[in-house]
Amino acid sequence: MLRKRYLSYCIATFLVLLISVSTVSAQSARKILRNADQYIEVELYRDAIESLKPLLEKNNREAILLTGFSMMALEEELPATIEILRKATELYPLKKRRNKQQTIEAHFYLGQAYRLNGSAKKACEVFKNLKENISDSELANDISREINYCMNLDSMKKNPVDIQTEHLGKILNSSYEDHSPIVLYDESTIYFTSTRPIDSLDSNTLFENIFVSHWRNRKWTDPKVLEIPGVSDANRATVGLTPDGQGLIFYQNNGFQGGLYITRKTFEGWSVPEPLPAPINSGYNETHASFSPDGNTIYFSSERPGGMGGKDIYLSHKLPDGNWGKPINAGKNINTPLNEEGPFIHPDDSTLYFSSEGHNSMGGYDIFKSSKTKQNQWSEAKNIGYPINTPTDDLFYLPTLNEQRVYYASSQEGSLGLSDLFLLHFSGSDERSMAVVSSHVFNSNNQPAETAVISVKDKKSNKLIGTYRVNPVTGKFVAIIPTMQQYELGIKCDGHKPYSQSFELGLRDDYKTKDRAIYLPAITLKNNKSEN
């Protein structure tokens, strides 16, 4: 789950600069405010705050308002924003329906500051007072949405979710921004995005790279940059994994346009990335994607025209010829007139997690879940609750198989940088019945069977549950399948005889009970020339 700052830009592009200062000349004051505005445009909020200090010391009200706005973009500055924006509202008092832009902004941002700091009732008071003193209907709608956020926040804080938060430590985290963690289903490997330097010569801390770490001897190894071929000066961010864990989906922005790409693990390393094909990538900003367990359906977020408003979640099914079918909007129980992001389909293939600014969000993006009904429709979205969701943006929610842990990113007490990697622990109340099954497949030379394709079918119905590939370096494969069933495992590999075996998973083979994978004996294939 990635938490970003939520600020409303619904009122204006930015402040009109009206200067009245005594000691500082009007010309230099305009220059300072203009420079601060430019910093804010490119999200350099700390630079904006620093540049405004000469005017702030002179009690310049425009500088106070700009400083308060900039501080709201910085998590560690949030507690101090209330005081400075209260001062701004004193310098910009409300008048009955005759208020200038800065006056409206000062009170609107104060309401947001209260909400972002968790003071829902005070935020509601500010917004209701502001709404009574404006006549613009579009602005009134924005204020009404903020009031709804506050009411939702107040309601959910009364029934908090029972969780514990674990900081993932100095090995994984840095003094830079670390976010968007994804893990293999057996939690043996973690991939994440970071702005940390990749070497001593790297000074660009706005540039994102993908890092990888492995769980060895009960601790994480030192993260290393994932060596993905291709464009070297592109921003890359983790998105998800293919069902077999051998393919990595990531978002890449070359400075002009971004899209979703996939790279696969090979014996020589990671393959040259390929963009996800049309109609998934459309040129309308596709940012997140998640494959179903069998790999035949993909869920993704897109701003393409024809949606229900803003960014929507779509799904596409793989056709018999291997191409992807026409994207289907996930519908009104998922999408809203606002934005939806970050879909993640659980390995049970029936639970969809996603982020939304709509539904009953408590501010910006909240995490929601929906379940597939017997009619193959999605149930009404359910907010997963406070304090998992917060008044800020909450994105990128990837629970473990048993849903008792969630790897996510946040900026909170104990963070080393702008955002750090954390692990949420839930109480053991959820009853999932999914198992992680793993084994190793070797060829006739006792080397990893790199070209092997593993299929798992329900033995009674002969229904294909999933298709998997091995790690070309280790020969390992991982499958996520329901318990309480009998299965037929089949393997096909170039130059080797087909292999099959049956196995059964019982009630207590689920990942929640064992807290580890079910390991089948290693398999060595026979070449086609073998007589036996």
TORPA-298556 format. One line per field, with one value per residue (C-alpha): residue number from 1; x, y, z. Coordinates in steps of 0.2 Angstrom, whole numbers. Each point is the difference from the previous one (the first is absolute). Example, Ala and Ser with C-alpha at 12.3 -4.5 7.8 and 13.67 -1.06 7.14 Angstrom:
REM residues 2
i: [1|2]
east: [62|6]
north: [-22|17]
up: [39|-3]
This chain:
REM residues 532
i: [1|2|3|4|5|6|7|8|9|10|11|12|13|14|15|16|17|18|19|20|21|22|23|24|25|26|27|28|29|30|31|32|33|34|35|36|37|38|39|40|41|42|43|44|45|46|47|48|49|50|51|52|53|54|55|56|57|58|59|60|61|62|63|64|65|66|67|68|69|70|71|72|73|74|75|76|77|78|79|80|81|82|83|84|85|86|87|88|89|90|91|92|93|94|95|96|97|98|99|100|101|102|103|104|105|106|107|108|109|110|111|112|113|114|115|116|117|118|119|120|121|122|123|124|125|126|127|128|129|130|131|132|133|134|135|136|137|138|139|140|141|142|143|144|145|146|147|148|149|150|151|152|153|154|155|156|157|158|159|160|161|162|163|164|165|166|167|168|169|170|171|172|173|174|175|176|177|178|179|180|181|182|183|184|185|186|187|188|189|190|191|192|193|194|195|196|197|198|199|200|201|202|203|204|205|206|207|208|209|210|211|212|213|214|215|216|217|218|219|220|221|222|223|224|225|226|227|228|229|230|231|232|233|234|235|236|237|238|239|240|241|242|243|244|245|246|247|248|249|250|251|252|253|254|255|256|257|258|259|260|261|262|263|264|265|266|267|268|269|270|271|272|273|274|275|276|277|278|279|280|281|282|283|284|285|286|287|288|289|290|291|292|293|294|295|296|297|298|299|300|301|302|303|304|305|306|307|308|309|310|311|312|313|314|315|316|317|318|319|320|321|322|323|324|325|326|327|328|329|330|331|332|333|334|335|336|337|338|339|340|341|342|343|344|345|346|347|348|349|350|351|352|353|354|355|356|357|358|359|360|361|362|363|364|365|366|367|368|369|370|371|372|373|374|375|376|377|378|379|380|381|382|383|384|385|386|387|388|389|390|391|392|393|394|395|396|397|398|399|400|401|402|403|404|405|406|407|408|409|410|411|412|413|414|415|416|417|418|419|420|421|422|423|424|425|426|427|428|429|430|431|432|433|434|435|436|437|438|439|440|441|442|443|444|445|446|447|448|449|450|451|452|453|454|455|456|457|458|459|460|461|462|463|464|465|466|467|468|469|470|471|472|473|474|475|476|477|478|479|480|481|482|483|484|485|486|487|488|489|490|491|492|493|494|495|496|497|498|499|500|501|502|503|504|505|506|507|508|509|510|511|512|513|514|515|516|517|518|519|520|521|522|523|524|525|526|527|528|529|530|531|532]
east: [0|8|-6|1|-5|-17|-3|-14|3|-18|0|13|16|8|0|-1|14|-6|14|0|16|10|18|2|-3|-15|11|10|-15|-8|16|0|-18|2|15|-9|-15|12|7|-17|-4|13|-4|16|-9|15|8|-16|-1|19|-2|-15|8|5|-18|-6|10|-9|-17|-4|-17|3|16|-8|-14|13|10|-15|-4|17|1|-15|10|13|-6|12|-6|-18|-2|6|-11|-15|8|6|-16|-10|11|-4|-19|2|8|-13|-16|-16|-13|-18|1|13|16|16|9|14|-14|-9|17|6|-16|-1|18|-3|-14|11|14|-12|-6|18|4|-15|-10|-16|-12|10|2|-19|-2|12|-8|-18|4|9|-14|-13|11|3|-12|10|-9|15|10|-15|1|18|-3|-14|12|12|-14|-4|18|-1|-16|8|16|-10|-10|14|11|-13|2|19|7|12|17|18|13|18|13|11|16|16|5|-15|-4|11|0|-9|-17|-3|-17|-11|6|-5|5|0|-15|12|8|17|4|-6|1|-3|3|12|8|16|16|5|19|12|-2|-19|-6|-18|-11|-16|4|-9|8|-6|10|-1|4|-1|-4|15|4|-15|4|0|15|7|-11|8|-6|-10|10|-14|6|-6|-1|12|-7|-18|-10|-5|-12|-6|-18|-2|5|-6|-9|16|11|11|-6|1|-13|7|-5|12|0|13|-4|-14|-11|-2|-7|0|15|4|17|3|14|11|16|10|-9|-16|-6|-2|-16|-15|-15|-16|-9|-16|-13|7|13|-10|10|-12|11|-2|9|-4|-4|-3|-2|-13|8|-2|8|-15|-8|9|-7|7|-3|-2|-5|-6|-16|-17|2|-11|11|18|11|-10|4|-2|2|5|-1|13|-7|3|13|10|-5|-10|-18|-9|2|-16|-4|-1|-16|-9|4|19|1|-7|0|16|17|3|18|11|-11|7|-10|3|6|-17|-6|-15|6|5|9|2|1|-13|-4|-18|-12|2|18|6|11|9|3|-6|3|-16|-4|-14|-5|-5|-18|-8|-6|18|-4|10|-8|-2|18|4|13|13|0|10|15|4|-8|4|-5|14|2|1|6|8|-7|7|-4|8|-9|-8|-4|7|15|1|16|-2|9|-4|8|-3|9|15|3|18|-5|-14|-9|5|-5|-11|-9|-18|-5|-18|-8|-3|-19|0|-3|8|2|14|17|17|7|18|12|16|0|17|4|9|16|-5|-1|-15|-13|0|-13|-12|-18|-10|-19|-11|-17|-15|1|-19|-6|16|-1|17|4|16|15|17|19|15|14|13|14|-7|-13|-13|-18|-14|-19|-14|-15|-15|1|-12|2|9|12|9|17|6|17|5|18|9|10|-8|-14|-16|-1|-16|-4|-15|0|-13|-1|-9|-9|15|12|-6|13|-8|2|18|6|12|-1|-4|15|-2|15|12|-4|14|-7|5|6|-9|14|-3|-8|-7]
north: [0|16|16|16|18|5|18|7|11|2|19|8|-4|11|16|17|10|16|7|13|0|14|-4|-12|9|-5|-5|-12|-7|-4|-9|-10|-5|-4|-11|-9|-3|-7|-12|-6|-3|-13|-7|7|5|1|12|10|1|6|13|8|2|19|4|-12|10|16|-8|1|-9|-7|-8|-7|-8|-7|-7|-9|-7|-6|-8|-10|-9|-6|-14|5|18|-4|3|18|4|4|14|9|-2|6|15|2|-1|14|11|-5|0|-6|12|-4|-6|13|-9|1|-15|0|1|-15|-9|4|-8|-14|-5|2|-13|-12|3|-5|-15|-6|1|-11|14|-4|10|16|-2|-2|16|10|-8|3|18|3|-8|12|15|-5|1|-11|-16|-10|5|-4|-18|-1|6|-13|-14|6|0|-18|-5|7|-9|-16|3|3|-15|-12|6|-6|-18|-2|-16|-10|1|1|9|-6|11|-10|7|8|-13|3|18|15|19|2|-5|-19|-6|-13|-16|-16|-18|-17|-11|-9|17|-6|15|19|12|19|17|13|16|-4|2|-16|4|14|10|0|17|0|-4|3|-14|-17|-17|-18|-9|-18|-9|-18|-8|-9|-7|9|17|10|1|17|7|0|9|-12|-1|2|3|14|19|6|17|-5|1|-18|-5|-17|-5|-19|-18|-13|-14|-11|13|0|15|18|14|17|18|9|19|6|18|2|-15|-14|-17|-18|-12|-18|-8|-19|-9|-10|-10|15|13|10|1|16|8|0|11|-8|-1|9|1|1|14|13|16|6|-2|-18|-1|-17|-17|-17|-18|-13|-16|-9|15|1|16|17|14|17|19|12|17|-4|8|-8|-4|5|15|3|-15|-17|-18|-12|-18|-10|-19|-9|-6|-18|7|8|18|10|4|16|8|-1|14|-8|9|11|-10|3|16|17|18|2|-9|-19|-7|-15|-15|-17|-16|-12|-18|-6|8|7|15|16|14|17|19|12|19|-4|-12|4|6|9|11|-2|-18|-13|-19|-10|-18|-8|-19|-9|-6|-16|10|5|18|10|4|17|7|-1|12|-10|12|11|1|-10|14|18|18|0|-10|-19|-10|-16|-13|-18|-12|-17|-16|-2|19|1|11|14|8|19|16|15|15|-1|0|-10|3|3|9|8|-17|-16|-19|-7|-16|-1|-14|-4|-11|-18|2|-3|-17|-3|-17|2|-9|4|-15|0|-12|-1|-7|-5|-7|-16|8|5|18|12|-5|18|-3|-11|5|-6|-2|-4|-7|-4|-19|-2|13|1|19|9|9|8|-1|4|1|-4|12|-2|1|-11|-11|5|4|6|-3|8|-12|-4|-13|-15|-6|-13|6|-7|8|-1|6|2|5|0|-16|-9|-12|7|-2|-1|-4|2|8|6|15|-2|12|5|2|18|13|8|-16|-5|18|-8|-8|-19|-7|-15|-11|7|-7|-6|-1|-14|4|-7|-13|-8|-17|1]
up: [0|-5|9|-10|5|-5|-4|-9|-15|-3|4|-11|-8|13|10|-8|7|9|9|15|9|8|2|-14|-17|-10|-15|11|8|-16|-6|16|-2|-18|4|13|-12|-12|13|4|-18|-1|18|8|16|11|-12|0|19|1|-13|9|17|-3|-3|13|13|-5|3|-19|-2|-17|6|15|-11|-13|14|8|-17|-2|17|-3|-14|13|12|14|-1|1|19|-2|-15|11|10|-16|-10|15|0|-19|3|13|-13|-13|10|-9|-5|-5|-18|-5|2|-11|-6|14|13|-6|-2|18|7|-11|3|19|-1|-10|13|14|-9|-5|18|5|8|-10|10|-1|-18|-3|10|-11|-16|5|4|-16|-10|8|-7|-18|-15|-13|-3|-5|15|11|-7|4|18|1|-5|14|13|-5|2|17|5|-7|10|16|-2|-4|14|12|-6|-4|-7|11|-7|4|-10|-3|-7|-12|6|-6|-12|-12|4|-3|3|-17|-7|1|-6|-10|8|-8|6|-6|7|11|6|-5|-11|0|-14|4|-8|7|-4|9|-10|-9|2|7|-16|0|6|-7|14|-10|-11|4|-2|5|14|5|17|5|17|6|18|7|-7|-16|-11|-5|-14|-18|-15|-11|-16|-14|-17|-11|3|13|4|2|17|4|15|6|-4|2|-4|-13|9|-1|8|-15|-9|7|-5|2|-5|-11|-4|-13|4|-14|3|13|-2|7|-5|4|2|4|9|-11|3|-6|11|-4|-18|-10|6|-11|1|5|-17|-6|5|18|-4|-9|2|13|16|5|17|9|-5|9|-8|5|7|-17|-9|-12|7|4|10|-3|3|-14|-4|-18|-6|3|18|15|4|3|1|0|2|-15|-3|-16|-3|-11|-16|-7|-12|14|-2|12|-2|1|17|11|13|17|3|12|16|-4|-10|5|-8|9|-2|3|1|4|-3|8|-3|15|-5|5|-16|9|10|-8|9|-7|5|-3|3|0|10|18|0|15|-11|-17|-4|12|-2|-4|-3|-10|-2|-16|2|-7|-15|-3|5|12|17|8|4|18|9|9|14|11|4|-16|-9|5|-4|-13|-16|3|-15|-5|12|-3|14|2|-5|17|1|17|-5|-12|-7|-3|0|12|8|18|17|-1|-19|-6|-16|-10|1|7|-2|13|4|7|11|2|14|-5|-4|-19|-6|-17|-7|-13|0|-7|-9|-6|-8|-11|-17|-8|-18|-3|3|17|-5|3|-14|-7|-13|11|0|15|0|15|-3|12|-1|1|-12|-11|1|-2|16|-6|-11|7|-5|10|6|-13|12|14|-8|13|-4|11|-2|11|0|11|14|2|-18|-10|-14|-15|-3|-18|-7|-19|-4|-17|-3|15|3|7|19|11|19|11|17|13|11|17|11|10|-15|-2|1|16|10|-6|-3|-13|-17|-4|-8|-12|-3|-13|-18|-12|-18|-12|-18|-15|-3|17|0|17]
